[in-house]
Amino acid sequence: MVKPVEDPSVSESPSVPHPFKFLRGSPALALAGFSLMRSEYYFGVVIVLLGFLGSLYEIVHDEFYITRSVRPQIASFAIWVCLLDCFLIGVVGERPPLSVFAYPRLERIGEVTKGIEWNQHFAGIRIVVMNNTDDDYQGLNITLRPNALTHTAFILDNDSGCSLKPINDSSDISVAMGLPAGDMIINLTNPGDGSVDVHDSSGNIYTTITHTLGYRLICQNFPAHTSVSIQLALVTLNAEIKRGLTNQMPRRKPKRGEKRYTSLEIAGIKAIPDMFGPQPSPDMLILSEQFVKGPRTYRTNRVIKISNQ
């Protein structure tokens, strides 16, 4: 039997012209990853990176490159590096700006702002949060923690659509004024949100006068080119209260996860401001930020200086 001789010029599966090779295989996987990032950001990023790795493999091993001079391979590798840098720096490494400024704001003694009467014990700090971009942010959540005790805080912009809530902690101080003489039983319960509900057997009402961890700003929508202004009233405790709390605190080192509470009875206090000491001098603000832009959630932690300018 005579075996037919195959013509080497005839191919069973003609090769794809090179200009269209870029649209197949791994590059197509990267393009699919870009589309997926709109709904599943991090999974889409992984798919794009897999597409880049597959493209690199094709550049090194594809027949089109290994059967020709090295110049097309070098040019393709340079394009691959440029595209990868653009993706990592311009997309993955993007940090949308959220501007936060803090500066002292001394109110006149006796002036009332949002129901708060300013006195000589309060140190006022004004905080401005700004979105100067052309993009709208959603789910803005920022913790504002100065390096001083916060007595109270409020939003100055009535139309901001944001809310401001204290961050509850076991180190917060709650007081009841004008208690009658006699023994009482003080109970503390945890509602489950990190706060401590203080009540006693006489039915007295307790008010939280200091927050150690500051406040949390929440904005469901934070449109482009908008800002929100916040006022903080910071305080210190007077020497008698600090000394009394220190003496009441157990000496034993707390166990991991253990929370401690102490009570103190002081005579001669006629009003809550009498419990405060001299004005504090805070110089930094600890921020923990979270917001959504498009399909991605951004989280950052930073410290900013409280500027006098």
DAMO-V142236 format. One record per residue. N is the residue number from 1. RES is the residue in three letters. PHI is phi as a letter, one per 40 degrees, with the letter a starting at -180 (none if undefined). OMEGA is omega in radians with two decimals (none if undefined). D_LAST is the distance of its C-alpha to the last C-alpha in Angstrom with 2 decimals. Layout:
n=N res=RES phi=PHI omega=OMEGA d_last=D_LAST
n=N res=RES phi=PHI omega=OMEGA d_last=D_LAST
This chain:
n=1 res=MET phi=none omega=-3.14 d_last=98.47
n=2 res=VAL phi=c omega=3.14 d_last=96.48
n=3 res=LYS phi=c omega=-3.14 d_last=92.74
n=4 res=PRO phi=c omega=3.12 d_last=90.89
n=5 res=VAL phi=c omega=-3.14 d_last=88.59
n=6 res=GLU phi=c omega=3.08 d_last=85.00
n=7 res=ASP phi=c omega=-3.11 d_last=83.57
n=8 res=PRO phi=c omega=-3.13 d_last=80.34
n=9 res=SER phi=c omega=-3.13 d_last=79.02
n=10 res=VAL phi=b omega=-3.14 d_last=79.00
n=11 res=SER phi=b omega=3.13 d_last=76.19
n=12 res=GLU phi=c omega=3.11 d_last=76.48
n=13 res=SER phi=b omega=-3.10 d_last=72.79
n=14 res=PRO phi=d omega=-3.12 d_last=71.44
n=15 res=SER phi=c omega=3.13 d_last=68.04
n=16 res=VAL phi=c omega=3.08 d_last=65.09
n=17 res=PRO phi=d omega=-3.01 d_last=64.11
n=18 res=HIS phi=d omega=3.14 d_last=61.08
n=19 res=PRO phi=d omega=-3.12 d_last=58.71
n=20 res=PHE phi=c omega=3.14 d_last=59.14
n=21 res=LYS phi=c omega=-3.11 d_last=58.88
n=22 res=PHE phi=c omega=-3.07 d_last=55.09
n=23 res=LEU phi=c omega=-3.12 d_last=55.47
n=24 res=ARG phi=b omega=2.96 d_last=57.45
n=25 res=GLY phi=f omega=-3.00 d_last=56.95
n=26 res=SER phi=c omega=3.08 d_last=53.65
n=27 res=PRO phi=d omega=3.09 d_last=51.60
n=28 res=ALA phi=c omega=3.08 d_last=52.77
n=29 res=LEU phi=c omega=3.11 d_last=51.58
n=30 res=ALA phi=c omega=3.11 d_last=48.06
n=31 res=LEU phi=c omega=3.09 d_last=48.11
n=32 res=ALA phi=c omega=3.10 d_last=49.28
n=33 res=GLY phi=c omega=3.09 d_last=46.40
n=34 res=PHE phi=d omega=3.13 d_last=43.93
n=35 res=SER phi=c omega=-3.12 d_last=45.61
n=36 res=LEU phi=c omega=-3.12 d_last=45.56
n=37 res=MET phi=c omega=3.13 d_last=41.80
n=38 res=ARG phi=c omega=-3.13 d_last=41.35
n=39 res=SER phi=b omega=3.13 d_last=42.90
n=40 res=GLU phi=b omega=-2.94 d_last=42.90
n=41 res=TYR phi=d omega=-3.00 d_last=39.95
n=42 res=TYR phi=c omega=3.06 d_last=40.52
n=43 res=PHE phi=c omega=3.09 d_last=44.31
n=44 res=GLY phi=c omega=3.10 d_last=43.97
n=45 res=VAL phi=c omega=3.12 d_last=41.87
n=46 res=VAL phi=c omega=3.14 d_last=44.71
n=47 res=ILE phi=c omega=3.12 d_last=47.30
n=48 res=VAL phi=c omega=3.14 d_last=45.47
n=49 res=LEU phi=c omega=3.05 d_last=45.27
n=50 res=LEU phi=c omega=3.08 d_last=48.96
n=51 res=GLY phi=c omega=3.08 d_last=49.68
n=52 res=PHE phi=c omega=3.12 d_last=47.93
n=53 res=LEU phi=c omega=3.09 d_last=49.96
n=54 res=GLY phi=c omega=3.11 d_last=53.13
n=55 res=SER phi=c omega=3.09 d_last=52.40
n=56 res=LEU phi=c omega=3.11 d_last=52.01
n=57 res=TYR phi=c omega=3.13 d_last=55.36
n=58 res=GLU phi=c omega=3.13 d_last=56.98
n=59 res=ILE phi=c omega=-3.10 d_last=55.68
n=60 res=VAL phi=c omega=-2.97 d_last=57.22
n=61 res=HIS phi=b omega=-3.07 d_last=60.47
n=62 res=ASP phi=c omega=-3.09 d_last=61.27
n=63 res=GLU phi=c omega=-3.12 d_last=64.57
n=64 res=PHE phi=d omega=-3.08 d_last=63.13
n=65 res=TYR phi=c omega=-3.01 d_last=61.08
n=66 res=ILE phi=c omega=3.11 d_last=63.47
n=67 res=THR phi=c omega=-3.12 d_last=66.40
n=68 res=ARG phi=b omega=3.13 d_last=64.65
n=69 res=SER phi=c omega=-3.04 d_last=62.81
n=70 res=VAL phi=c omega=-3.07 d_last=59.57
n=71 res=ARG phi=c omega=3.10 d_last=57.49
n=72 res=PRO phi=d omega=-3.14 d_last=57.12
n=73 res=GLN phi=c omega=3.12 d_last=56.13
n=74 res=ILE phi=c omega=3.13 d_last=53.42
n=75 res=ALA phi=c omega=3.13 d_last=52.11
n=76 res=SER phi=c omega=3.11 d_last=52.06
n=77 res=PHE phi=c omega=3.11 d_last=50.27
n=78 res=ALA phi=c omega=3.10 d_last=47.56
n=79 res=ILE phi=c omega=3.13 d_last=47.10
n=80 res=TRP phi=c omega=3.13 d_last=47.00
n=81 res=VAL phi=c omega=-3.14 d_last=44.24
n=82 res=CYS phi=c omega=-3.14 d_last=42.13
n=83 res=LEU phi=c omega=3.11 d_last=42.62
n=84 res=LEU phi=c omega=3.11 d_last=41.82
n=85 res=ASP phi=c omega=3.12 d_last=38.57
n=86 res=CYS phi=c omega=-3.14 d_last=37.57
n=87 res=PHE phi=c omega=-3.08 d_last=38.37
n=88 res=LEU phi=c omega=-3.08 d_last=36.62
n=89 res=ILE phi=c omega=-3.04 d_last=33.42
n=90 res=GLY phi=c omega=-3.09 d_last=33.24
n=91 res=VAL phi=b omega=-3.09 d_last=34.61
n=92 res=VAL phi=c omega=-3.08 d_last=34.62
n=93 res=GLY phi=c omega=-3.11 d_last=31.45
n=94 res=GLU phi=c omega=3.07 d_last=29.43
n=95 res=ARG phi=b omega=-3.14 d_last=26.09
n=96 res=PRO phi=d omega=-3.07 d_last=24.99
n=97 res=PRO phi=c omega=2.95 d_last=21.22
n=98 res=LEU phi=b omega=-3.02 d_last=19.62
n=99 res=SER phi=c omega=3.09 d_last=15.87
n=100 res=VAL phi=b omega=3.12 d_last=14.08
n=101 res=PHE phi=b omega=3.10 d_last=10.41
n=102 res=ALA phi=b omega=-3.13 d_last=9.60
n=103 res=TYR phi=a omega=3.14 d_last=7.13
n=104 res=PRO phi=c omega=3.10 d_last=8.78
n=105 res=ARG phi=b omega=-3.08 d_last=10.80
n=106 res=LEU phi=c omega=3.10 d_last=13.26
n=107 res=GLU phi=c omega=3.11 d_last=16.41
n=108 res=ARG phi=c omega=3.14 d_last=19.11
n=109 res=ILE phi=c omega=-3.10 d_last=21.96
n=110 res=GLY phi=g omega=3.11 d_last=24.88
n=111 res=GLU phi=c omega=-3.12 d_last=23.08
n=112 res=VAL phi=b omega=3.11 d_last=24.55
n=113 res=THR phi=b omega=-3.14 d_last=22.74
n=114 res=LYS phi=f omega=3.12 d_last=24.97
n=115 res=GLY phi=g omega=3.14 d_last=27.46
n=116 res=ILE phi=b omega=3.09 d_last=25.14
n=117 res=GLU phi=c omega=-3.07 d_last=25.21
n=118 res=TRP phi=c omega=3.11 d_last=22.17
n=119 res=ASN phi=b omega=-3.01 d_last=23.15
n=120 res=GLN phi=c omega=-3.14 d_last=22.04
n=121 res=HIS phi=c omega=-3.03 d_last=22.32
n=122 res=PHE phi=c omega=2.94 d_last=19.75
n=123 res=ALA phi=b omega=-3.09 d_last=16.15
n=124 res=GLY phi=c omega=3.07 d_last=14.53
n=125 res=ILE phi=b omega=3.09 d_last=12.52
n=126 res=ARG phi=b omega=3.12 d_last=11.95
n=127 res=ILE phi=b omega=3.11 d_last=12.96
n=128 res=VAL phi=b omega=3.09 d_last=13.61
n=129 res=VAL phi=b omega=-3.01 d_last=16.47
n=130 res=MET phi=b omega=2.96 d_last=17.45
n=131 res=ASN phi=b omega=-3.08 d_last=20.67
n=132 res=ASN phi=c omega=-3.11 d_last=20.28
n=133 res=THR phi=c omega=3.07 d_last=23.74
n=134 res=ASP phi=c omega=-3.09 d_last=27.13
n=135 res=ASP phi=b omega=3.05 d_last=28.49
n=136 res=ASP phi=c omega=3.07 d_last=28.83
n=137 res=TYR phi=b omega=3.06 d_last=28.14
n=138 res=GLN phi=b omega=3.06 d_last=30.36
n=139 res=GLY phi=g omega=3.14 d_last=30.38
n=140 res=LEU phi=c omega=-3.11 d_last=26.65
n=141 res=ASN phi=a omega=-3.07 d_last=26.36
n=142 res=ILE phi=b omega=2.99 d_last=23.17
n=143 res=THR phi=c omega=-3.09 d_last=23.00
n=144 res=LEU phi=b omega=-3.06 d_last=19.76
n=145 res=ARG phi=b omega=3.06 d_last=20.16
n=146 res=PRO phi=c omega=3.10 d_last=17.56
n=147 res=ASN phi=c omega=3.07 d_last=18.82
n=148 res=ALA phi=a omega=3.11 d_last=19.92
n=149 res=LEU phi=c omega=3.11 d_last=22.60
n=150 res=THR phi=b omega=3.09 d_last=21.93
n=151 res=HIS phi=c omega=3.11 d_last=23.92
n=152 res=THR phi=a omega=3.12 d_last=23.45
n=153 res=ALA phi=a omega=-3.14 d_last=21.43
n=154 res=PHE phi=a omega=3.11 d_last=22.03
n=155 res=ILE phi=c omega=-3.13 d_last=21.34
n=156 res=LEU phi=c omega=-3.11 d_last=20.14
n=157 res=ASP phi=c omega=-3.11 d_last=21.84
n=158 res=ASN phi=c omega=-3.07 d_last=25.53
n=159 res=ASP phi=b omega=-3.08 d_last=26.75
n=160 res=SER phi=c omega=-3.10 d_last=24.93
n=161 res=GLY phi=g omega=-3.13 d_last=28.13
n=162 res=CYS phi=b omega=3.09 d_last=26.38
n=163 res=SER phi=b omega=-3.11 d_last=27.10
n=164 res=LEU phi=b omega=-3.09 d_last=25.28
n=165 res=LYS phi=b omega=3.08 d_last=27.46
n=166 res=PRO phi=c omega=3.05 d_last=27.18
n=167 res=ILE phi=c omega=-3.03 d_last=28.25
n=168 res=ASN phi=c omega=-3.14 d_last=31.25
n=169 res=ASP phi=a omega=-3.13 d_last=32.23
n=170 res=SER phi=c omega=3.13 d_last=34.90
n=171 res=SER phi=c omega=3.08 d_last=32.37
n=172 res=ASP phi=c omega=-3.10 d_last=31.14
n=173 res=ILE phi=b omega=3.09 d_last=32.38
n=174 res=SER phi=b omega=-3.09 d_last=34.61
n=175 res=VAL phi=b omega=2.97 d_last=36.16
n=176 res=ALA phi=b omega=-3.05 d_last=38.96
n=177 res=MET phi=b omega=3.02 d_last=39.28
n=178 res=GLY phi=g omega=-3.13 d_last=42.52
n=179 res=LEU phi=c omega=3.11 d_last=44.80
n=180 res=PRO phi=c omega=3.11 d_last=48.48
n=181 res=ALA phi=c omega=3.14 d_last=50.37
n=182 res=GLY phi=h omega=-3.11 d_last=52.36
n=183 res=ASP phi=c omega=3.08 d_last=52.09
n=184 res=MET phi=b omega=3.03 d_last=50.17
n=185 res=ILE phi=b omega=-3.14 d_last=49.88
n=186 res=ILE phi=c omega=3.14 d_last=46.33
n=187 res=ASN phi=b omega=3.10 d_last=46.19
n=188 res=LEU phi=b omega=3.10 d_last=43.46
n=189 res=THR phi=b omega=3.14 d_last=43.81
n=190 res=ASN phi=b omega=-3.13 d_last=41.79
n=191 res=PRO phi=c omega=3.12 d_last=41.71
n=192 res=GLY phi=h omega=3.14 d_last=40.97
n=193 res=ASP phi=b omega=-3.12 d_last=37.32
n=194 res=GLY phi=g omega=-3.13 d_last=36.01
n=195 res=SER phi=c omega=3.10 d_last=35.77
n=196 res=VAL phi=b omega=3.12 d_last=38.07
n=197 res=ASP phi=c omega=-3.09 d_last=40.07
n=198 res=VAL phi=b omega=3.06 d_last=40.90
n=199 res=HIS phi=a omega=-3.11 d_last=43.93
n=200 res=ASP phi=b omega=-3.06 d_last=46.72
n=201 res=SER phi=c omega=3.13 d_last=50.35
n=202 res=SER phi=c omega=3.10 d_last=49.66
n=203 res=GLY phi=g omega=3.13 d_last=47.60
n=204 res=ASN phi=c omega=3.14 d_last=44.36
n=205 res=ILE phi=c omega=-3.12 d_last=41.17
n=206 res=TYR phi=b omega=-3.14 d_last=38.33
n=207 res=THR phi=b omega=3.09 d_last=34.64
n=208 res=THR phi=c omega=-3.06 d_last=32.02
n=209 res=ILE phi=b omega=3.08 d_last=29.27
n=210 res=THR phi=a omega=3.06 d_last=27.18
n=211 res=HIS phi=b omega=-3.09 d_last=26.53
n=212 res=THR phi=c omega=-3.03 d_last=26.03
n=213 res=LEU phi=c omega=3.06 d_last=25.38
n=214 res=GLY phi=g omega=-3.04 d_last=22.91
n=215 res=TYR phi=b omega=3.12 d_last=23.49
n=216 res=ARG phi=b omega=3.07 d_last=24.73
n=217 res=LEU phi=c omega=-3.12 d_last=23.73
n=218 res=ILE phi=b omega=3.07 d_last=26.80
n=219 res=CYS phi=b omega=3.11 d_last=27.22
n=220 res=GLN phi=c omega=3.08 d_last=30.69
n=221 res=ASN phi=b omega=3.11 d_last=29.57
n=222 res=PHE phi=b omega=-3.00 d_last=26.18
n=223 res=PRO phi=c omega=3.10 d_last=27.00
n=224 res=ALA phi=c omega=3.06 d_last=25.56
n=225 res=HIS phi=f omega=3.06 d_last=22.60
n=226 res=THR phi=b omega=3.13 d_last=21.74
n=227 res=SER phi=a omega=3.06 d_last=18.94
n=228 res=VAL phi=b omega=-3.11 d_last=18.97
n=229 res=SER phi=b omega=-3.07 d_last=16.52
n=230 res=ILE phi=b omega=3.09 d_last=17.15
n=231 res=GLN phi=b omega=3.08 d_last=16.60
n=232 res=LEU phi=b omega=3.00 d_last=17.44
n=233 res=ALA phi=b omega=-3.06 d_last=18.90
n=234 res=LEU phi=b omega=-3.04 d_last=19.05
n=235 res=VAL phi=a omega=2.89 d_last=21.69
n=236 res=THR phi=b omega=3.05 d_last=23.84
n=237 res=LEU phi=c omega=3.13 d_last=27.61
n=238 res=ASN phi=c omega=-2.99 d_last=29.38
n=239 res=ALA phi=c omega=-3.10 d_last=31.44
n=240 res=GLU phi=c omega=-3.13 d_last=34.75
n=241 res=ILE phi=c omega=3.12 d_last=33.93
n=242 res=LYS phi=c omega=3.14 d_last=32.41
n=243 res=ARG phi=c omega=-3.14 d_last=35.50
n=244 res=GLY phi=c omega=3.12 d_last=37.85
n=245 res=LEU phi=c omega=3.13 d_last=36.48
n=246 res=THR phi=c omega=-3.12 d_last=36.68
n=247 res=ASN phi=c omega=-3.12 d_last=40.25
n=248 res=GLN phi=c omega=-3.07 d_last=41.31
n=249 res=MET phi=c omega=3.12 d_last=40.13
n=250 res=PRO phi=c omega=-3.12 d_last=43.11
n=251 res=ARG phi=c omega=-3.07 d_last=43.28
n=252 res=ARG phi=c omega=3.11 d_last=44.76
n=253 res=LYS phi=c omega=-3.08 d_last=42.59
n=254 res=PRO phi=c omega=3.05 d_last=42.11
n=255 res=LYS phi=c omega=-3.13 d_last=43.97
n=256 res=ARG phi=c omega=-3.13 d_last=42.38
n=257 res=GLY phi=g omega=-3.12 d_last=41.30
n=258 res=GLU phi=c omega=3.09 d_last=42.10
n=259 res=LYS phi=b omega=-3.10 d_last=39.91
n=260 res=ARG phi=b omega=3.10 d_last=40.16
n=261 res=TYR phi=b omega=3.09 d_last=39.86
n=262 res=THR phi=a omega=3.14 d_last=40.36
n=263 res=SER phi=b omega=-3.08 d_last=40.96
n=264 res=LEU phi=a omega=3.09 d_last=40.34
n=265 res=GLU phi=b omega=-3.09 d_last=41.84
n=266 res=ILE phi=b omega=3.11 d_last=40.15
n=267 res=ALA phi=c omega=3.05 d_last=41.71
n=268 res=GLY phi=g omega=3.11 d_last=40.09
n=269 res=ILE phi=c omega=-3.09 d_last=37.14
n=270 res=LYS phi=c omega=-3.13 d_last=37.24
n=271 res=ALA phi=a omega=-3.10 d_last=34.13
n=272 res=ILE phi=d omega=3.13 d_last=31.67
n=273 res=PRO phi=d omega=3.11 d_last=28.75
n=274 res=ASP phi=c omega=-3.13 d_last=31.13
n=275 res=MET phi=c omega=-3.06 d_last=30.84
n=276 res=PHE phi=c omega=3.10 d_last=27.16
n=277 res=GLY phi=c omega=3.14 d_last=25.90
n=278 res=PRO phi=c omega=3.11 d_last=22.84
n=279 res=GLN phi=d omega=3.04 d_last=19.37
n=280 res=PRO phi=c omega=3.10 d_last=18.23
n=281 res=SER phi=b omega=-3.13 d_last=15.12
n=282 res=PRO phi=c omega=-3.14 d_last=14.53
n=283 res=ASP phi=b omega=3.12 d_last=12.52
n=284 res=MET phi=a omega=-3.14 d_last=13.98
n=285 res=LEU phi=b omega=3.13 d_last=15.44
n=286 res=ILE phi=c omega=-3.07 d_last=18.88
n=287 res=LEU phi=b omega=2.94 d_last=19.87
n=288 res=SER phi=b omega=-2.95 d_last=23.42
n=289 res=GLU phi=b omega=3.03 d_last=23.79
n=290 res=GLN phi=a omega=3.06 d_last=27.00
n=291 res=PHE phi=a omega=-3.08 d_last=27.90
n=292 res=VAL phi=b omega=3.00 d_last=30.80
n=293 res=LYS phi=b omega=-3.09 d_last=30.93
n=294 res=GLY phi=g omega=-3.13 d_last=34.52
n=295 res=PRO phi=c omega=-2.97 d_last=36.85
n=296 res=ARG phi=b omega=3.04 d_last=34.37
n=297 res=THR phi=b omega=-3.12 d_last=32.30
n=298 res=TYR phi=b omega=3.11 d_last=29.09
n=299 res=ARG phi=b omega=3.11 d_last=27.89
n=300 res=THR phi=a omega=3.01 d_last=24.96
n=301 res=ASN phi=b omega=-3.13 d_last=23.44
n=302 res=ARG phi=a omega=3.11 d_last=20.10
n=303 res=VAL phi=b omega=3.10 d_last=17.36
n=304 res=ILE phi=b omega=3.12 d_last=13.63
n=305 res=LYS phi=c omega=3.01 d_last=10.95
n=306 res=ILE phi=c omega=-2.99 d_last=9.01
n=307 res=SER phi=c omega=3.08 d_last=5.42
n=308 res=ASN phi=c omega=-3.10 d_last=3.79
n=309 res=GLN phi=c omega=none d_last=0.00
